[in-house]
Amino acid sequence: MARVKWLAEPSSAAWLAQALAHPELLLIDHAHCERKAAGAALQLMFRYPSDGELAAVLSPLAREELEHFERVQALLQRRAIPLRPLAAPPYGAALAALVRRREPDRMLDSFLVAGLIEARSHERMALLAAHSPDPELRDLYADLLASEARHFGLYWVLCERRWPRSLLVERLGELAAAEAEILRTLQSEPRMHS
């Protein structure tokens, strides 16, 4: 498979500074993100119940996301950091608003938005793996990189099996540009997606 450029722009230095300054808050947010990613995969399975290939790909993905959640939750518990609710940054809702409502566009956009979120997570975990002063956090983020890359790759494969590549590249370009604009308008916070 040819390499796909998911992100239109890299994360800002301001985001990295916030994330490194507030590792506990970022961990809490990370736990919530892993649960949301599992939920997104399950939601797609429920939306398209007759698509056997989708279930075969997304069911293991949802399980792996929950394993990541459990891993982050265990780290929080070891550090005596309670998992508490956090207000969701507007990133996910802003991306969801870009998903067209009529099929098959809805399916395509849903896959691409999920892939963009995974790609952004991968990029940011790579930054944290390279720059965190905490060895345990560096190891955590480094260990999760391969999974995150596989996750956005799975969404791309699901797209390629259903639509022509030229259409995918064009729509991904539009959504990636919008995702970068969303991040530019958000205040940098110690969140995986802010």
Secondary structure, DSSP 8 states (H G I E B T S, - for coil): -------SS---HHHHHHHHH-HHHHHHHHHHHHHHHHHHHHHHHHHSTT-HHHHHHHHHHHHHHHHHHHHHHHHHHHTT---------THHHHHHTTS-SSTTHHHHHHHHHHHHHHHHHHHHHHHHHHH-S-HHHHHHHHHHHHHHHHHHHHHHHHHHTTS-HHHHHHHHHHHHHHHHHHHHHS---SSTT-
